[in-house]
Amino acid sequence: MSRTFILADFFGETATKTTAELATAGARIGDVTAVVLAPAGKGAAMAATVNVGPIASVIVVESADFATHGVAAMADALAQLTTTHSPSAVLIASHAMGKEIAGRLAVATNSGIITDAVDVAADRSCTQLVFGGSTTVHSAVNTPTAVITVRPNSVEAESKPSACEVEVVSPKLTPTKVL
């Protein structure tokens, strides 16, 4: 089975319901790995809150660069993980910051991108609602990795607790390199 990354979504230092929704959608594609981008020293505590939904593993990246360089550093960290692990898809919450990270990730990894999906199928095809919801569109990308932003509250989250292995990585970030 293939591997799917989700970028864990947080409110403060607690994972949001959107994280479980992303995991539920991602599990249709492959084994889910949640990526936690945390300030230095906060990774373990934040990873402990990523405990609902079909998550097989968690990768924690701790860096002070996330506070100083923001989205650019986050996109760089996610791009490095995407390059080294080659997931089939990377799912990210579809909000302002999530879309910016997704766009930068797609450029950095030469991946296709779909934004504002309301459903994701096992073949990585997505359903989008456009023109104020009056038209339904089915989209897919043909690159090895699909970057997909998923609208919060559009997928019913699987609520079973997950016990997953946690891996901490420390990539050398170059946030000025990512557009």
C-alpha positions, 0 to 999 in steps of 0.5 A, spaced: 500 500 500 502 507 498 503 512 503 500 518 504 502 524 508 497 529 512 500 536 515 497 535 522 493 542 523 493 545 530 490 550 534 495 552 539 498 546 541 492 541 540 491 537 534 484 540 531 478 535 528 481 537 521 487 533 522 482 526 523 478 528 517 485 529 513 487 522 516 480 519 514 481 521 507 488 520 506 487 512 509 483 511 502 489 512 498 494 509 503 497 508 510 497 515 513 503 519 516 501 525 520 507 530 519 507 535 525 511 541 524 513 544 531 517 549 535 523 547 538 522 543 544 514 542 543 514 536 538 513 531 543 507 534 546 504 536 540 505 529 537 501 526 543 495 530 541 495 527 534 491 521 536 485 520 533 483 517 526 487 512 522 494 514 523 499 509 522 505 514 524 507 521 526 513 524 523 515 530 528 520 536 525 522 541 530 525 548 528 525 555 531 525 557 523 517 556 523 517 562 528 522 566 524 520 564 517 513 561 517 510 558 511 517 558 507 520 554 513 514 549 513 513 548 506 521 547 506 520 542 511 515 538 508 518 538 501 524 535 504 520 530 507 516 529 501 522 528 497 525 523 501 519 519 503 515 519 496 508 519 498 502 518 493 499 524 496 500 530 501 493 532 504 493 539 507 487 543 511 484 548 506 485 554 509 489 560 508 496 558 511 494 551 508 493 553 501 500 557 501 504 551 504 501 547 499 502 551 493 509 552 495 510 545 496 507 543 489 512 548 486 518 545 490 517 538 489 514 539 482 507 536 484 500 537 481 496 540 486 488 540 487 485 545 492 479 546 496 477 538 495 471 536 499 472 528 498 478 524 496 478 517 492 482 511 493 485 513 486 487 520 488 481 523 484 478 529 488 471 532 488 470 540 488 464 544 489 465 550 484 461 556 483 458 557 490 457 549 490 452 549 484 457 545 480 461 539 482 468 537 479 472 531 479 479 532 478 486 528 479 493 530 478 498 525 474 504 527 477 507 521 482 505 526 488 499 529 489 498 535 493 491 536 495 488 541 500 481 539 503 476 543 506 475 542 513 468 539 515 467 536 508 469 529 510 466 525 516 472 524 521 474 517 523 474 517 531 477 511 533 483 512 537 490 511 534 496 509 537 502 510 532 510 510 532 513 517 532 519 519 529 523 525 530 527 528 524 531 534 524 532 537 517 537 543 515 531 548 513 533 553 507 526 557 508 529 562 503 530 557 498 522 555 497 519 561 494 
